[in-house]
Amino acid sequence: MQLDTLAGLERVAVRTRNSTYEITVLSPRTGDVLVRGGQFFPVHTRARLAGCSHGRTIITTRVQSVVPIRDSLPAH
């Protein structure tokens, strides 16, 4: 997933072998996101998404899929 191709507040579902995560992009340029899911993120938590990083790092199992989350619009 190329984060800088996404728009701010765009959401994606990321499925790994063991978990599913909901990621909301806050800043595509800096990698700031909200993440929820898996063992470490039971509620929306601010994080920085990076290929490799320093500091507290959470490593997941291999990513199986990344799909956009489309909000359902109410029927008129």
CORGISUL-V27934 format. One record per residue. RES is the residue in one small letter. PSI is psi in whole degrees, 0 to 359 (none if undefined). D_CENTER is the distance of its C-alpha to the mean C-alpha in whole Angstrom. Layout:
# CORGISUL-V27934
res = <RES;RES>
psi = <PSI;PSI>
d_center = <D_CENTER;D_CENTER>
This chain:
# CORGISUL-V27934
res = <m;q;l;d;t;l;a;g;l;e;r;v;a;v;r;t;r;n;s;t;y;e;i;t;v;l;s;p;r;t;g;d;v;l;v;r;g;g;q;f;f;p;v;h;t;r;a;r;l;a;g;c;s;h;g;r;t;i;i;t;t;r;v;q;s;v;v;p;i;r;d;s;l;p;a;h>
psi = <127;101;322;359;354;156;156;138;5;144;144;152;127;120;127;181;325;343;166;135;142;122;126;122;122;315;105;328;319;345;9;130;165;135;141;136;173;187;327;347;69;337;163;127;134;136;172;123;124;153;318;147;174;165;207;118;134;124;129;171;170;136;130;320;154;119;143;147;117;126;137;133;139;145;143;none>
d_center = <10;12;10;13;14;11;13;12;11;10;7;6;7;6;10;12;15;15;12;10;6;5;2;6;7;10;12;11;14;14;10;10;7;7;5;8;9;11;14;13;11;13;13;10;10;10;9;10;8;11;13;15;16;18;18;17;14;13;13;12;14;14;11;13;12;9;10;10;11;14;16;19;22;25;28;31>
